[in-house]
Amino acid sequence: KREGTYQPVSWQTVRRDVETLAAALTARGVQPGDRVAILSENRYEWVVADLAILHAGAASVTLHFPLTPEQVEEQLRDSESCAIFVSTAQQAQKVDAIRDRLPALKHYFSFDAVSGWTPIAQLQHEGEQRLRDKPTLVRETAELNHWDSLATLIYTSGTTGDSKGVMLSHGNLLANMYACTQVFPPPGRDYVMFNFLPLSHIYAHTCDHLVAIALGVQMAFAESFDTLAQNLQEVRPHAINGVPRFYEKVRERVMQVIDSKPFLRLLGSYARKKGMRRAFGGRLIWAISGGAALDPQVAEFYWENGIQLFQGYGLTETSPVLTGNNPKHNKIGTVGVPFPGVEIKIADDGEILARGPNIMKGYWRKPEATAQAIDPDGWFHTGDVGEIVDDQYLRITDRKKDIFVLAGGKNIAPVALENALIRNPYIEQAVIYGDKKKFVAALIVPDFVQLEEWAQQQGIQYDSREALVQNPQVYAFIEQQVEDAMRPFAPYERVKRFILLPQAFTFEAGDVTITLKMRRARIIERYREQLDALYDEERV
């Protein structure tokens, strides 16, 4: 989107921009096999830079744009990137602060004009001149790539705090990209995809960026998370990839509008269907959810109200899609059936194992970690626990490392409890705790929009969110919400105590991944003293 309106770009223009930039990279000394980093928000230039890096025979290192300078330094040093693209002066400042400590980093390129950085427009001008001298240059470097060549290096979300560089080959990406196009073929050439998830993460990298190229269809970028609702009305997409929290928020927003107007409430399902369809622009054919577990109640709501919402499953290490529900095979509460070329089996301890052409080459310079993840028979150990339902659908029950045991010997699967809690409209986030303890406890972040509205209705006075969550009346109210959410669970599974927090868990604070998955170990370590204090009290 430029100057307030969405501007179309032809595939012919994309090809020209990619080839001129690739020629410039080669002329500047980028060699086949080198790593070139991208630190940018989603935008057209991100796509061009990524494809140009591949055409130059190098591999892209896609850095998440909210990373701190220290995190950027760690990943640039580990990958030994020789060059980097940044989007803005703000991103450039992160690199400028650390460039003296990165001897391998030789080239500094920017999408916007940034002092001391070479702008992409200048590079493309250089590339045009280089191609006039040698028209076959880019074809020659691109043809050096083969099925097993490193295409991209993506650092894992690191929910356990152990970030590793995942090596994905051209073959890995091509196999998964092709599988996606087979399962979700476009109904026509005017098909429009909508992207708002970060392209630096493998989910959007493959399922938006690469799939759009494979299908030859349009992909529109959201301006920001804050403008999603507006951009959906402008783009009116046919397909969208999202995460569960996005779909939950859309549902909540539509229902808030309906509940606020008595005449809409009277219209019942008609108003819900009309509102949901309008929320996505009116042309949506299907929506896909990944990155975290989708609440079955949310999926059912979408289907009941005319939106086909399919849940899929995958990891960075698997390029990413392993399984997915789709128009031919859909079972709510599962993550669907294996994608073409993918094999799935359940190990004796319940762990999900996967094998196929989309399984990573390995972890960058971590042979021991690679050997632990991929066994001699080629099975990738996902770390997730699950089961096969109806002989074909995969259901995930928890992360293997997250399951803990209470002092009394009972196993606790925290994800199911957390999902039940955040299903409540007054609870935004939750982290379950209790390993080797007498009962289950939790950290809870309220949905402050809902809670503050309730507090106002109750006449509760407060001057900060810290004061609000410490109010006994508020605590008692949330306690009732927790009790309601825990009713379906066995008594030993239910949350008995909790801490109400005044601020959300964020990526910037290191609490969640770029796809909003909780970094449980890091969060618990930060709050361990307060959590343990819950068990010191006499009341249980």
C-alpha positions as CSV (number, residue, x, y, z in Angstrom):
1,K,0.0,0.0,0.0
2,R,1.5,3.3,-1.1
3,E,0.1,6.9,-0.6
4,G,-3.0,5.5,1.1
5,T,-4.1,3.0,-1.6
6,Y,-3.2,-0.5,-2.6
7,Q,-1.0,-0.4,-5.7
8,P,-0.8,-3.5,-8.0
9,V,2.6,-4.9,-9.0
10,S,2.8,-7.3,-11.9
11,W,4.8,-10.5,-11.8
12,Q,6.8,-9.1,-14.7
13,T,7.8,-6.2,-12.5
14,V,8.7,-8.5,-9.6
15,R,10.9,-10.5,-11.9
16,R,12.7,-7.4,-13.2
17,D,13.3,-6.1,-9.6
18,V,14.5,-9.4,-8.4
19,E,16.9,-10.0,-11.2
20,T,18.4,-6.5,-11.1
21,L,18.9,-6.8,-7.3
22,A,20.4,-10.3,-7.6
23,A,22.9,-8.9,-10.3
24,A,23.9,-6.1,-7.9
25,L,24.5,-8.5,-5.0
26,T,26.7,-10.6,-7.2
27,A,28.6,-7.6,-8.4
28,R,29.1,-6.4,-4.8
29,G,30.7,-9.8,-3.9
30,V,27.9,-11.9,-2.5
31,Q,28.9,-15.5,-3.4
32,P,26.9,-18.7,-3.8
33,G,26.5,-20.2,-0.3
34,D,26.8,-16.9,1.5
35,R,24.2,-15.8,4.0
36,V,22.4,-12.5,3.6
37,A,20.1,-11.3,6.3
38,I,16.8,-9.3,6.1
39,L,15.6,-7.2,9.1
40,S,12.3,-5.7,8.0
41,E,8.6,-5.5,8.5
42,N,6.4,-7.1,5.8
43,R,6.6,-5.1,2.6
44,Y,7.1,-5.5,-1.2
45,E,10.9,-5.0,-0.9
46,W,11.1,-7.9,1.6
47,V,9.8,-10.3,-1.1
48,V,12.2,-8.8,-3.7
49,A,15.2,-9.1,-1.4
50,D,14.5,-12.6,-0.4
51,L,14.1,-13.8,-4.0
52,A,17.1,-11.8,-5.1
53,I,19.3,-13.5,-2.5
54,L,18.2,-16.9,-3.7
55,H,18.8,-15.9,-7.3
56,A,22.4,-14.9,-6.4
57,G,22.9,-18.4,-5.1
58,A,23.0,-17.3,-1.4
59,A,20.7,-18.1,1.5
60,S,18.4,-15.6,3.3
61,V,18.5,-15.2,7.0
62,T,15.1,-13.9,8.0
63,L,15.3,-11.9,11.2
64,H,12.1,-11.0,13.1
65,F,11.7,-7.3,12.9
66,P,10.9,-6.7,16.7
67,L,14.3,-8.3,17.7
68,T,16.5,-6.2,20.0
69,P,20.0,-5.2,18.9
70,E,21.4,-8.0,21.1
71,Q,19.2,-10.6,19.5
72,V,20.1,-9.3,16.0
73,E,23.8,-9.5,16.9
74,E,23.5,-13.1,18.1
75,Q,21.8,-14.3,14.9
76,L,24.0,-12.3,12.6
77,R,27.1,-13.6,14.3
78,D,25.9,-17.2,14.4
79,S,24.9,-17.2,10.8
80,E,28.0,-15.3,9.7
81,S,25.9,-13.2,7.4
82,C,28.0,-11.2,4.9
83,A,25.3,-8.6,4.1
84,I,22.0,-7.3,5.6
85,F,18.9,-5.5,4.3
86,V,17.0,-3.3,6.7
87,S,13.7,-1.6,6.1
88,T,14.0,1.7,8.0
89,A,16.3,4.0,10.0
90,Q,14.9,2.4,13.1
91,Q,16.0,-1.0,12.1
92,A,19.3,0.3,10.8
93,Q,20.0,1.8,14.3
94,K,19.9,-1.7,15.7
95,V,22.7,-2.9,13.3
96,D,24.7,0.3,13.6
97,A,24.9,-0.2,17.3
98,I,26.6,-3.7,16.9
99,R,28.3,-3.6,13.5
100,D,31.8,-3.2,15.0
101,R,31.3,-6.5,16.7
102,L,30.4,-8.4,13.4
103,P,33.5,-8.8,11.3
104,A,31.8,-11.0,8.7
105,L,29.1,-8.4,8.0
106,K,30.5,-6.3,5.0
107,H,27.5,-4.9,3.2
108,Y,24.7,-2.7,4.5
109,F,21.6,-2.2,2.4
110,S,18.3,-0.4,3.1
111,F,14.8,-0.2,1.6
112,D,14.2,3.3,2.7
113,A,16.9,6.0,2.5
114,V,19.1,5.7,5.5
115,S,22.3,7.6,6.1
116,G,25.4,5.4,5.7
117,W,23.4,2.6,4.0
118,T,23.1,1.7,0.3
119,P,19.5,2.1,-0.8
120,I,17.9,-0.7,-2.7
121,A,17.0,1.7,-5.6
122,Q,20.8,2.3,-6.1
123,L,21.5,-1.4,-6.1
124,Q,18.8,-2.1,-8.7
125,H,20.3,0.7,-10.9
126,E,23.7,-1.0,-10.6
127,G,22.1,-4.3,-11.4
128,E,20.5,-3.0,-14.6
129,Q,24.0,-1.9,-15.8
130,R,25.5,-5.2,-14.8
131,L,22.8,-7.1,-16.7
132,R,23.4,-5.0,-19.8
133,D,27.0,-6.1,-19.7
134,K,26.2,-9.8,-19.0
135,P,22.5,-10.7,-19.6
136,T,23.0,-14.3,-18.4
137,L,24.5,-13.4,-15.0
138,V,21.5,-14.1,-12.8
139,R,20.5,-17.2,-14.7
140,E,24.0,-18.6,-14.1
141,T,24.0,-17.9,-10.4
142,A,20.5,-19.2,-9.9
143,E,21.3,-22.4,-11.7
144,L,24.0,-23.1,-9.1
145,N,21.1,-23.9,-6.7
146,H,20.0,-27.5,-6.4
147,W,17.4,-29.5,-4.4
148,D,19.7,-29.7,-1.3
149,S,21.2,-26.2,-1.4
150,L,20.5,-24.1,1.6
151,A,17.7,-21.6,0.8
152,T,17.0,-20.0,4.1
153,L,18.1,-20.0,7.7
154,I,15.4,-19.3,10.2
155,Y,16.0,-19.1,13.9
156,T,13.4,-21.0,15.9
157,S,10.9,-19.3,18.1
158,G,12.6,-20.8,21.1
159,T,9.7,-21.5,23.5
160,T,12.2,-23.2,25.7
161,G,14.7,-20.3,25.3
162,D,17.1,-22.3,23.2
163,S,17.1,-20.6,19.8
164,K,18.6,-22.6,16.9
165,G,19.1,-21.8,13.2
166,V,16.9,-24.1,11.1
167,M,18.4,-24.9,7.7
168,L,15.8,-25.3,5.0
169,S,16.8,-26.3,1.5
170,H,15.3,-25.3,-1.8
171,G,13.9,-28.8,-1.9
172,N,12.3,-28.5,1.5
173,L,10.5,-25.3,0.6
174,L,9.5,-26.5,-2.9
175,A,8.1,-29.7,-1.5
176,N,6.0,-27.9,1.1
177,M,5.0,-25.1,-1.3
178,Y,3.8,-27.7,-3.9
179,A,1.8,-29.6,-1.2
180,C,0.0,-26.4,-0.1
181,T,-1.0,-25.7,-3.7
182,Q,-2.4,-29.2,-4.1
183,V,-4.5,-29.0,-1.0
184,F,-5.7,-25.5,-1.5
185,P,-5.9,-24.8,-5.3
186,P,-7.1,-21.3,-6.2
187,P,-10.5,-21.2,-7.9
188,G,-9.4,-18.5,-10.4
189,R,-6.7,-16.1,-11.5
190,D,-8.3,-13.2,-9.7
191,Y,-7.6,-14.9,-6.4
192,V,-6.3,-12.6,-3.7
193,M,-4.4,-13.7,-0.6
194,F,-4.0,-11.4,2.4
195,N,-0.8,-11.4,4.5
196,F,-0.3,-10.0,7.9
197,L,1.8,-12.6,9.7
198,P,5.6,-11.9,9.6
199,L,7.3,-13.2,6.5
200,S,10.4,-13.8,8.7
201,H,8.5,-16.7,10.2
202,I,8.2,-19.9,8.2
203,Y,4.4,-20.0,8.4
204,A,3.9,-16.9,6.3
205,H,7.2,-17.4,4.5
206,T,5.9,-20.6,2.8
207,C,2.1,-20.3,3.0
208,D,1.8,-16.7,1.9
209,H,5.0,-15.6,0.2
210,L,6.0,-18.8,-1.7
211,V,2.5,-20.2,-2.3
212,A,1.4,-16.9,-3.9
213,I,4.4,-17.2,-6.3
214,A,3.6,-20.8,-7.1
215,L,0.0,-20.0,-7.8
216,G,0.7,-16.8,-9.6
217,V,-1.9,-15.0,-7.6
218,Q,-2.1,-11.6,-5.9
219,M,-0.9,-11.1,-2.3
220,A,-1.8,-7.9,-0.4
221,F,0.2,-6.8,2.7
222,A,-1.5,-5.5,5.8
223,E,-0.1,-2.1,6.8
224,S,0.1,-3.1,10.4
225,F,-1.7,-5.1,13.1
226,D,-3.6,-2.0,14.0
227,T,-5.1,-1.6,10.5
228,L,-6.1,-5.2,9.9
229,A,-9.8,-4.5,10.1
230,Q,-9.6,-1.6,7.6
231,N,-7.2,-3.4,5.3
232,L,-9.5,-6.4,5.1
233,Q,-12.2,-4.2,3.8
234,E,-9.9,-2.6,1.2
235,V,-8.4,-5.9,-0.1
236,R,-11.5,-8.2,0.2
237,P,-9.3,-11.3,0.1
238,H,-10.3,-14.8,-0.9
239,A,-7.9,-16.5,1.5
240,I,-6.0,-15.7,4.7
241,N,-3.5,-17.4,6.9
242,G,-3.7,-16.4,10.6
243,V,-3.2,-17.5,14.2
244,P,-5.9,-18.5,16.6
245,R,-5.8,-15.2,18.6
246,F,-6.6,-13.3,15.4
247,Y,-9.7,-15.4,14.7
248,E,-10.8,-15.1,18.3
249,K,-10.5,-11.3,18.2
250,V,-12.5,-11.1,15.0
251,R,-15.2,-13.2,16.5
252,E,-15.2,-11.1,19.7
253,R,-15.4,-7.8,17.7
254,V,-18.3,-9.0,15.6
255,M,-20.2,-10.3,18.7
256,Q,-19.6,-7.0,20.6
257,V,-21.2,-5.1,17.7
258,I,-24.2,-7.4,17.6
259,D,-24.7,-7.5,21.4
260,S,-24.6,-3.7,21.6
261,K,-27.6,-3.3,19.2
262,P,-30.9,-5.0,20.2
263,F,-32.2,-5.1,16.7
264,L,-29.1,-7.1,15.6
265,R,-29.5,-9.5,18.5
266,L,-33.1,-10.2,17.2
267,L,-31.7,-11.2,13.8
268,G,-29.7,-14.0,15.5
269,S,-27.7,-16.2,13.1
270,Y,-28.4,-13.9,10.1
271,A,-26.7,-11.0,11.9
272,R,-23.8,-13.3,12.9
273,K,-23.2,-14.6,9.4
274,K,-23.5,-11.2,7.8
275,G,-21.2,-9.7,10.4
276,M,-18.5,-12.4,10.0
277,R,-18.6,-12.3,6.2
278,R,-18.3,-8.5,6.3
279,A,-15.4,-8.6,8.7
280,F,-13.3,-10.4,6.1
281,G,-14.4,-8.2,3.2
282,G,-17.2,-10.3,1.8
283,R,-15.2,-12.6,-0.6
284,L,-13.4,-15.0,1.7
285,I,-13.4,-18.6,0.5
286,W,-11.3,-20.1,3.3
287,A,-9.3,-19.1,6.3
288,I,-6.4,-21.2,7.7
289,S,-5.2,-21.2,11.3
290,G,-1.8,-22.3,12.4
291,G,1.0,-21.4,14.8
292,A,-0.8,-22.5,18.0
293,A,-3.9,-24.6,19.0
294,L,-7.2,-23.4,17.7
295,D,-10.1,-23.6,20.2
296,P,-12.7,-26.0,18.8
297,Q,-15.4,-23.7,19.9
298,V,-13.9,-20.9,17.8
299,A,-13.7,-23.2,14.8
300,E,-17.3,-24.3,15.2
301,F,-18.5,-20.6,15.5
302,Y,-16.8,-19.8,12.2
303,W,-18.3,-22.8,10.4
304,E,-21.8,-22.2,11.8
305,N,-21.5,-18.6,10.5
306,G,-20.4,-19.3,7.0
307,I,-16.6,-19.1,7.2
308,Q,-14.6,-22.2,6.3
309,L,-11.8,-22.1,9.0
310,F,-9.2,-24.9,8.6
311,Q,-6.7,-25.7,11.3
312,G,-3.2,-26.9,10.3
313,Y,0.0,-28.0,12.0
314,G,3.7,-27.7,11.4
315,L,7.0,-26.4,12.7
316,T,9.9,-24.3,11.5
317,E,11.8,-27.5,11.0
318,T,9.2,-29.0,8.7
319,S,9.0,-26.0,6.3
320,P,6.3,-25.8,8.0
321,V,3.1,-27.8,7.1
322,L,2.8,-31.4,8.2
323,T,-0.9,-31.8,8.4
324,G,-4.0,-29.8,7.8
325,N,-7.8,-29.8,7.6
326,N,-9.0,-28.9,4.1
327,P,-12.1,-28.8,2.0
328,K,-12.1,-32.5,1.4
329,H,-11.1,-33.7,4.9
330,N,-12.1,-31.6,7.9
331,K,-12.6,-32.6,11.5
332,I,-12.8,-29.8,14.1
333,G,-10.6,-30.4,17.1
334,T,-7.9,-32.0,15.1
335,V,-5.1,-30.6,12.9
336,G,-6.2,-32.6,9.9
337,V,-4.5,-35.2,7.7
338,P,-0.9,-35.4,6.4
339,F,-0.1,-33.2,3.5
340,P,1.1,-34.8,0.3
341,G,4.5,-36.4,0.7
342,V,4.4,-36.3,4.6
343,E,4.3,-39.4,6.8
344,I,3.1,-39.2,10.4
345,K,3.3,-41.8,13.1
346,I,3.0,-41.8,16.9
347,A,5.9,-43.1,19.0
348,D,5.3,-45.4,22.0
349,D,5.5,-42.4,24.4
350,G,2.9,-40.5,22.4
351,E,5.3,-38.2,20.6
352,I,4.4,-37.2,17.0
353,L,7.0,-38.2,14.5
354,A,7.2,-36.9,10.9
355,R,9.1,-37.8,7.8
356,G,9.1,-36.3,4.3
357,P,10.9,-34.1,1.8
358,N,10.0,-31.0,3.8
359,I,12.0,-32.0,6.9
360,M,14.9,-29.6,7.5
361,K,18.6,-30.2,6.6
362,G,19.4,-29.8,10.2
363,Y,20.3,-27.1,12.8
364,W,23.0,-24.7,11.7
365,R,26.3,-25.8,13.2
366,K,24.6,-28.0,15.8
367,P,25.1,-31.6,14.7
368,E,24.3,-33.0,18.1
369,A,21.0,-31.2,18.2
370,T,20.2,-32.3,14.7
371,A,20.9,-36.0,15.6
372,Q,18.6,-35.7,18.6
373,A,15.8,-34.2,16.4
374,I,16.1,-36.5,13.3
375,D,16.7,-40.2,14.0
376,P,18.7,-42.5,11.7
377,D,15.5,-43.5,9.9
378,G,14.7,-39.9,8.9
379,W,11.9,-39.4,11.4
380,F,11.7,-35.9,12.9
381,H,10.8,-35.8,16.5
382,T,8.4,-32.9,16.9
383,G,8.3,-32.7,20.7
384,D,4.5,-32.6,20.5
385,V,2.2,-35.3,21.9
386,G,-0.8,-36.5,20.0
387,E,-3.0,-39.3,18.7
388,I,-4.5,-40.4,15.4
389,V,-8.3,-40.1,15.3
390,D,-10.6,-42.0,12.8
391,D,-7.5,-43.6,11.3
392,Q,-6.4,-40.4,9.5
393,Y,-6.8,-37.1,11.6
394,L,-4.0,-36.0,13.9
395,R,-5.0,-34.5,17.3
396,I,-2.4,-32.7,19.4
397,T,-2.7,-33.0,23.1
398,D,0.3,-31.0,24.4
399,R,4.0,-30.3,24.1
400,K,6.0,-33.2,25.4
401,K,8.3,-30.9,27.5
402,D,5.3,-29.0,28.9
403,I,3.5,-31.9,30.5
404,F,4.3,-32.0,34.2
405,V,3.5,-34.2,37.2
406,L,1.9,-33.0,40.4
407,A,3.3,-34.0,43.8
408,G,0.5,-36.6,44.0
409,G,1.7,-38.2,40.7
410,K,-1.1,-36.9,38.4
411,N,0.0,-35.7,34.9
412,I,-1.0,-32.2,33.9
413,A,-1.3,-31.1,30.2
414,P,-1.1,-27.3,30.6
415,V,-2.2,-26.3,27.1
416,A,-5.7,-27.6,27.5
417,L,-6.1,-25.7,30.7
418,E,-4.7,-22.5,29.2
419,N,-7.0,-22.7,26.2
420,A,-10.0,-23.2,28.5
421,L,-9.0,-20.1,30.5
422,I,-8.4,-17.8,27.5
423,R,-11.8,-18.9,26.1
424,N,-13.3,-16.7,28.8
425,P,-13.9,-13.2,27.5
426,Y,-12.3,-11.6,30.7
427,I,-9.0,-13.6,30.3
428,E,-6.5,-12.6,27.7
429,Q,-3.5,-14.8,28.5
430,A,-2.7,-17.6,30.9
431,V,0.3,-19.7,31.9
432,I,-0.2,-22.9,34.0
433,Y,2.3,-23.9,36.8
434,G,2.6,-26.7,39.3
435,D,5.4,-29.2,38.5
436,K,5.9,-31.3,41.6
437,K,3.5,-29.1,43.5
438,K,0.4,-30.0,45.5
439,F,-2.0,-28.3,43.0
440,V,-2.2,-26.4,39.8
441,A,-1.7,-22.6,39.8
442,A,-1.6,-20.0,37.1
443,L,-0.5,-16.6,35.9
444,I,-3.4,-14.7,34.4
445,V,-3.5,-11.6,32.3
446,P,-7.0,-10.1,32.1
447,D,-8.6,-8.8,28.9
448,F,-8.4,-5.2,30.2
449,V,-10.9,-3.9,27.7
450,Q,-13.6,-6.2,29.1
451,L,-12.4,-6.0,32.7
452,E,-12.3,-2.2,32.7
453,E,-15.8,-2.0,31.3
454,W,-17.0,-4.4,34.0
455,A,-15.2,-2.4,36.7
456,Q,-16.8,0.8,35.5
457,Q,-20.2,-0.8,35.7
458,Q,-19.5,-1.9,39.3
459,G,-18.3,1.6,40.3
460,I,-14.8,0.3,41.1
461,Q,-12.3,3.2,41.5
462,Y,-8.7,2.7,40.4
463,D,-5.9,4.9,39.0
464,S,-3.8,2.2,37.3
465,R,-4.0,-1.4,36.1
466,E,-1.8,-2.4,39.0
467,A,-4.5,-1.0,41.3
468,L,-7.2,-2.7,39.3
469,V,-5.8,-6.2,39.5
470,Q,-5.1,-5.8,43.2
471,N,-8.7,-4.9,44.0
472,P,-10.3,-7.7,46.0
473,Q,-13.6,-7.4,44.2
474,V,-11.8,-7.7,40.8
475,Y,-9.8,-10.7,42.1
476,A,-13.0,-12.4,43.3
477,F,-14.7,-11.8,39.9
478,I,-11.8,-13.3,38.0
479,E,-11.7,-16.2,40.4
480,Q,-15.3,-17.0,39.5
481,Q,-14.3,-16.9,35.8
482,V,-11.5,-19.3,36.5
483,E,-13.8,-21.7,38.4
484,D,-16.3,-21.6,35.5
485,A,-13.5,-22.4,32.9
486,M,-12.2,-25.3,35.0
487,R,-15.5,-27.1,35.5
488,P,-15.0,-29.6,32.6
489,F,-11.7,-30.8,34.1
490,A,-11.0,-33.3,36.8
491,P,-10.6,-31.8,40.3
492,Y,-6.8,-32.4,40.4
493,E,-6.4,-30.5,37.0
494,R,-8.3,-27.4,38.1
495,V,-6.5,-24.1,38.8
496,K,-6.7,-23.6,42.6
497,R,-4.7,-20.3,42.9
498,F,-3.6,-17.7,40.5
499,I,-1.7,-14.4,40.2
500,L,-3.4,-11.6,38.3
501,L,-0.9,-9.6,36.3
502,P,-1.2,-5.9,35.3
503,Q,0.5,-6.2,31.9
504,A,0.4,-8.6,29.0
505,F,3.1,-11.1,28.0
506,T,4.8,-9.6,24.9
507,F,7.4,-10.5,22.2
508,E,9.4,-7.4,23.1
509,A,9.7,-8.6,26.7
510,G,10.8,-12.0,25.5
511,D,7.6,-13.7,26.9
512,V,6.1,-14.9,23.6
513,T,7.3,-16.0,20.2
514,I,6.6,-14.1,17.0
515,T,3.5,-16.3,16.5
516,L,2.3,-15.5,20.1
517,K,3.2,-18.9,21.6
518,M,4.2,-18.6,25.3
519,R,7.8,-19.0,26.3
520,R,6.7,-20.9,29.3
521,A,10.0,-21.6,30.9
522,R,11.1,-18.0,30.7
523,I,7.8,-16.7,32.1
524,I,7.8,-19.1,35.0
525,E,11.4,-18.4,35.9
526,R,10.6,-14.6,36.1
527,Y,7.5,-15.2,38.3
528,R,8.7,-18.3,40.2
529,E,9.1,-16.6,43.6
530,Q,5.5,-15.2,43.5
531,L,4.2,-18.5,42.2
532,D,5.9,-20.5,44.9
533,A,4.5,-18.2,47.4
534,L,1.0,-19.4,46.5
535,Y,1.9,-22.8,48.0
536,D,3.2,-21.3,51.2
537,E,-0.2,-20.1,52.3
538,E,-2.3,-22.3,54.6
539,R,-5.5,-22.1,52.4
540,V,-5.4,-24.6,49.5
